[in-house]
Amino acid sequence: MFEPLYVVPVLLLMALSWTAGRAKGFGKTAESDSSRQLARHYFQGINFLLNEQPDQAIDTFIRSVEVTPATLETHLSLGNLMRQRGEMERAIRVHQNLLSRPNLSIPQIRQAHLELGRDFLKAGLFDRAERLFLELVEEDSGELRQASLLHLVHIYRDEQEWDKAIRAAEMMEKKGFARGRNGLVEQSHFCCELALQAVARGDFLQARRQLKAALKFNGHSARANMLWGDLELRLGNYAEAIRRYSLIPPQQPEYLCEILSPLRQCFQARGDQVGLLQQLRAWLDSYPAASLLTMVAEETARQQGVGQAIAFLTGYLQEQPSLKGLNTLLQLHLKQGAADLHEPLQLLRQVLETLQARRPVYRCSQCGFKGGQLHWLCPQCKCWETVRPVKGVDGE
């Protein structure tokens, strides 16, 4: 069914052309051939609208309405409206029609190229969009070039062509189109992606180079230090891995829970269980988190006994309650508790685990996306480093 929202821009487009045509012919002929033809197309288009035939109406209008400085923006707005509504074929048709007009100036042609490229991009026609944006990068030196480079960065990001994404981003910086910290964070993640590819190839030297570049873009990159720590752990360089992991909590403490398991592997490989517990307790004082609390309790039970762990955890939960901490406390009581308490404690623990399983572990601070695993790039809003562990009693 035809959407009434199209009526406003279409009628505005015709009204502007009608006015321009009347003004042009004023004082010469009361009703010139061109104005009669325009009137015929106008009423023909209205008839299509009333009969809920939007494609025919749009075709009639864009064929009959002359593209002038007064009507160009309305043509562009009509196409953009269709793109925003997901009507990609109609949007492409409007913008391609503009490019077929011989009376467009060079700036107008470039603007139409940009909008057509955006149509192709939203339609998922990345190759066509890329060609148009690359042409604008070569031809233009102003805002259209900046917009084209930004679109190219997003195309290469979605196609995972990380080298090209970095080059496009660097071109923006060289031309003075600085994107601030967000741009540096994005380029840092591009380098991290290249580091992952290098690790998969077994090229650990190249992986370190990419991680070094990532930290040059963003010195507080938790992901870069995390990947570097994982690499050193894989190669058996436990001291360096621990050093890399230890850089993360002071810089981005929200990601501390992501390094707890590999950190424990490093300390265990070195036979330094005491050092592990000392490090965990120090972090718990400065960066409280439920996962960290759980590991502290587990290591306390392993090194100092279950009774010490229960006493520590009970006192901590009175000050900072959490479902994860309570679940760990129940688990410890099950190890130490009397046989008559085993069944009710086990039931309570199962209920808590069910409640936790139903809650999202991660949430995007930008768009609200929820999930059960960490995404450095939000799948929904395409922002970097906005998906983080959920905080609170039922989270971290």
C-alpha positions in Angstrom: 0.0 0.0 0.0 1.3 3.5 -0.8 2.7 5.5 2.1 1.4 9.0 2.4 4.8 10.2 3.5 5.9 10.3 -0.2 3.2 12.8 -1.1 4.9 15.8 0.6 8.3 15.8 -1.2 6.8 14.8 -4.5 4.2 17.6 -4.4 6.9 20.0 -3.2 9.1 19.0 -6.2 6.2 19.6 -8.6 5.3 22.9 -7.0 8.8 24.2 -7.3 9.0 23.2 -11.0 5.5 24.7 -11.6 6.6 28.0 -10.0 9.9 28.1 -11.9 8.1 27.3 -15.2 5.5 30.0 -14.6 8.1 32.6 -13.7 10.2 31.8 -16.7 7.2 32.2 -19.1 5.6 35.2 -17.4 4.9 38.1 -19.8 5.4 36.0 -23.0 2.7 33.4 -23.3 -0.2 32.7 -20.9 0.2 29.0 -21.4 3.4 27.8 -23.2 3.8 24.3 -24.6 6.2 23.4 -21.8 4.0 24.6 -19.0 1.0 22.6 -20.5 3.2 19.5 -20.7 4.3 20.1 -17.1 0.6 20.4 -16.0 -0.2 17.2 -17.8 2.5 15.3 -16.1 1.6 16.9 -12.8 -2.0 15.7 -12.9 -0.9 12.4 -14.3 1.4 11.9 -11.3 -1.4 13.0 -8.9 -3.6 10.4 -10.4 -1.0 7.7 -9.8 -0.7 8.8 -6.2 -4.4 8.7 -5.6 -4.5 5.2 -7.2 -1.7 4.0 -4.9 0.8 3.5 -7.6 3.8 5.2 -6.1 6.4 3.8 -8.6 4.6 5.2 -11.6 4.0 8.5 -9.8 7.7 8.8 -8.9 8.8 7.9 -12.5 6.4 10.5 -13.9 7.7 13.2 -11.6 11.4 12.6 -12.0 11.1 12.4 -15.8 9.1 15.6 -16.1 10.5 17.9 -13.5 13.5 19.9 -14.6 16.6 19.7 -12.4 17.4 23.3 -11.4 19.2 24.8 -8.3 15.7 25.3 -6.9 14.6 21.7 -7.4 17.9 19.7 -6.9 17.7 19.6 -3.1 14.1 18.3 -3.3 15.2 15.6 -5.8 18.0 14.6 -3.4 15.6 14.7 -0.4 13.1 12.5 -2.1 15.8 9.9 -2.8 17.2 10.1 0.7 13.7 9.7 2.2 13.3 6.5 0.2 16.7 5.2 1.3 15.9 5.9 5.0 12.7 3.9 4.6 14.5 1.0 3.0 13.1 1.6 -0.5 16.4 1.1 -2.1 15.3 0.5 -5.7 13.3 3.8 -5.7 16.2 5.7 -4.1 18.6 4.4 -6.7 16.2 5.3 -9.5 15.8 8.9 -8.3 19.6 9.5 -7.9 20.5 7.8 -11.2 17.9 10.0 -12.9 19.8 13.0 -11.6 23.0 11.8 -13.1 21.4 11.4 -16.5 20.5 15.1 -16.6 22.9 17.0 -18.9 22.5 20.4 -17.1 24.1 19.4 -13.7 27.2 21.3 -12.6 30.2 19.4 -11.4 29.5 19.9 -7.7 25.9 18.7 -8.3 27.1 15.6 -10.1 29.4 14.8 -7.2 26.7 15.3 -4.7 24.4 12.9 -6.7 27.3 10.4 -6.9 27.7 10.5 -3.1 24.0 9.9 -2.5 23.9 7.1 -5.1 26.9 5.5 -3.4 25.0 5.7 -0.1 22.1 3.9 -1.8 24.4 1.1 -3.0 26.0 0.9 0.5 22.7 0.5 2.3 21.5 -2.0 -0.4 24.6 -4.1 0.3 26.1 -3.5 -3.1 29.6 -2.8 -1.7 31.5 -3.0 -4.9 29.4 -0.4 -6.7 29.5 1.9 -3.6 33.2 1.5 -3.3 33.8 2.5 -6.9 31.7 5.7 -6.5 33.4 6.7 -3.3 36.9 6.1 -4.7 36.0 8.4 -7.6 35.0 11.1 -5.2 38.1 10.7 -3.2 40.2 11.3 -6.3 38.1 14.2 -7.7 37.0 16.1 -4.6 39.0 17.8 -1.8 36.3 19.0 0.6 33.4 17.6 2.6 32.4 15.1 -0.1 35.9 13.6 0.0 35.7 13.3 3.8 32.3 11.6 3.7 33.5 9.2 0.9 36.6 8.2 2.9 34.4 7.6 6.0 32.1 5.4 4.0 35.1 3.5 2.6 36.4 2.8 6.1 33.0 1.3 7.0 32.9 -0.8 3.8 36.4 -2.2 4.4 35.4 -2.8 8.0 32.3 -4.8 7.1 34.3 -6.7 4.4 37.2 -7.3 6.9 39.7 -5.7 4.6 41.7 -4.3 7.5 44.7 -3.0 5.5 42.4 -0.9 3.3 40.5 0.3 6.2 43.6 1.6 7.9 44.8 3.4 4.7 41.4 5.1 4.2 41.4 6.2 7.8 45.0 7.5 7.5 44.0 9.5 4.4 41.4 11.3 6.4 43.9 12.2 9.0 46.5 13.4 6.5 43.9 15.8 4.9 43.0 17.2 8.2 39.8 15.3 8.7 40.6 14.2 12.2 37.9 12.0 13.8 39.2 12.4 17.4 39.6 9.5 19.8 36.9 7.4 18.2 38.9 7.3 15.0 42.1 6.3 16.8 40.2 3.6 18.7 38.8 2.2 15.4 42.2 2.1 13.8 43.6 0.4 16.9 41.0 -2.4 16.4 41.9 -2.7 12.7 45.5 -3.4 13.8 44.2 -6.0 16.4 42.3 -7.7 13.6 45.5 -7.9 11.5 47.4 -9.3 14.5 44.8 -12.1 14.9 45.3 -12.9 11.2 49.1 -13.0 11.7 48.7 -15.3 14.7 46.5 -17.6 12.7 49.3 -17.8 10.1 51.9 -18.4 12.8 53.6 -15.1 12.0 54.2 -14.0 15.6 56.7 -11.3 14.7 54.1 -9.6 12.5 51.5 -10.1 15.2 53.7 -8.1 17.7 54.2 -5.4 15.1 50.5 -5.0 14.6 49.8 -4.9 18.3 52.5 -2.3 18.7 50.8 -0.2 16.0 47.4 -0.7 17.8 48.9 0.7 21.0 50.4 3.6 19.1 46.9 4.5 18.0 45.3 3.9 21.4 47.7 3.5 24.3 44.9 2.3 26.6 43.7 -0.5 24.3 42.7 -3.4 26.6 42.2 -5.6 23.5 45.7 -5.0 22.2 47.3 -5.8 25.6 44.9 -8.8 26.0 46.0 -10.2 22.6 49.6 -9.5 23.4 49.3 -11.4 26.7 47.6 -14.3 25.0 50.4 -14.4 22.4 53.1 -14.5 25.1 51.2 -17.1 27.1 51.0 -19.3 23.9 54.7 -19.0 23.5 55.5 -19.7 27.1 56.7 -16.2 28.0 54.7 -16.1 31.2 56.3 -13.1 32.9 55.7 -11.0 29.8 52.1 -12.3 29.5 51.5 -11.3 33.2 52.9 -7.9 32.5 50.6 -7.3 29.5 47.5 -8.5 31.4 48.4 -6.3 34.4 48.3 -3.2 32.2 44.6 -3.7 31.6 42.9 -3.0 35.0 44.3 0.5 35.5 43.4 1.5 31.9 40.1 -0.3 31.2 38.9 -2.1 34.4 35.6 -3.2 32.8 37.6 -5.8 30.9 39.4 -7.3 33.9 37.1 -10.3 34.0 38.3 -11.3 30.5 41.9 -11.9 31.6 41.3 -13.8 34.8 41.5 -17.3 33.3 44.7 -16.8 31.2 46.3 -14.9 34.1 45.8 -17.9 36.4 47.3 -20.2 33.8 50.4 -18.0 33.8 50.9 -18.0 37.6 50.2 -21.8 37.7 52.7 -22.4 35.0 55.3 -20.5 37.1 54.3 -22.4 40.2 53.4 -19.1 41.9 50.0 -19.7 43.5 50.7 -17.3 46.3 51.6 -14.5 43.9 48.3 -15.1 42.0 46.2 -14.7 45.2 48.1 -11.6 46.2 47.5 -10.0 42.7 43.8 -10.9 42.7 43.3 -9.5 46.2 45.0 -6.3 45.3 42.8 -5.9 42.2 39.7 -6.7 44.2 40.3 -3.7 46.5 40.7 -1.3 43.5 38.5 -2.8 40.9 35.7 -4.8 42.5 33.9 -7.3 40.2 31.9 -10.5 40.8 34.1 -12.7 38.6 37.2 -11.5 40.4 35.6 -12.1 43.7 34.8 -15.6 42.7 38.4 -16.4 41.7 39.7 -14.8 44.9 37.4 -17.1 46.9 38.4 -20.2 44.9 42.1 -19.5 45.3 41.6 -18.8 49.0 39.8 -22.1 49.4 42.6 -23.9 47.5 45.5 -22.3 49.4 44.1 -21.6 52.9 41.1 -23.9 53.2 37.4 -23.8 52.6 36.6 -22.3 56.0 38.8 -19.2 55.3 37.2 -18.8 51.9 33.7 -18.9 53.4 34.6 -16.4 56.1 36.1 -14.0 53.6 33.3 -14.3 51.1 30.5 -14.0 53.7 32.0 -10.7 55.0 32.5 -9.4 51.5 29.0 -10.1 50.3 27.5 -8.3 53.3 29.1 -5.1 51.9 28.8 -5.8 48.2 26.2 -8.4 47.4 26.2 -10.2 44.0 24.5 -13.3 42.6 27.8 -14.7 41.3 29.3 -14.3 44.8 26.3 -15.9 46.5 26.5 -18.8 44.1 30.2 -19.3 44.9 29.4 -19.1 48.6 26.8 -21.9 48.3 29.3 -24.0 46.4 31.8 -23.6 49.2 29.1 -24.5 51.8 28.3 -27.6 49.8 31.9 -28.8 50.0 31.9 -28.3 53.8 28.3 -28.6 54.8 26.5 -31.4 56.7 24.7 -34.0 54.7 21.2 -32.8 55.7 21.9 -29.4 54.2 23.2 -30.7 50.9 19.9 -31.1 49.1 18.4 -27.6 49.9 21.7 -25.9 49.2 22.1 -27.7 45.9 18.5 -26.7 44.9 19.2 -23.0 45.8 22.4 -23.1 43.8 20.6 -24.5 40.8 17.9 -21.7 41.0 20.6 -19.1 41.1 22.4 -20.5 38.1 19.1 -20.6 36.2 18.5 -16.9 37.0 22.0 -16.0 36.0 21.7 -17.9 32.7 18.6 -15.9 31.8 20.4 -12.6 32.3 22.6 -11.0 29.6 26.2 -11.0 30.4 27.1 -8.0 28.1 25.3 -4.9 27.0 26.1 -2.1 24.5 26.2 1.3 26.2 25.3 2.9 22.9 22.3 1.0 21.5 21.4 -1.4 24.3 22.3 -4.6 22.4 22.5 -7.6 24.8 24.4 -10.8 24.4 26.2 -13.6 26.1 29.7 -13.0 24.7 32.0 -10.0 24.2 31.9 -8.2 20.9 34.6 -5.6 20.4 32.4 -4.2 17.5 28.7 -4.0 18.4 26.8 -6.2 15.9 23.8 -3.8 16.1 25.1 -0.2 16.1 28.6 -0.9 14.7 30.4 1.0 17.5 33.8 -0.1 18.9 34.3 -0.9 22.6 30.7 -0.1 23.6 29.8 -3.8 24.5 30.8 -4.3 28.1 30.1 -6.6 31.0 26.8 -5.9 32.8 27.4 -4.3 36.2 25.2 -4.6 39.3 24.0 -7.3 41.7 23.2 -9.7 38.8 26.3 -8.9 36.8 29.9 -7.8 37.6 
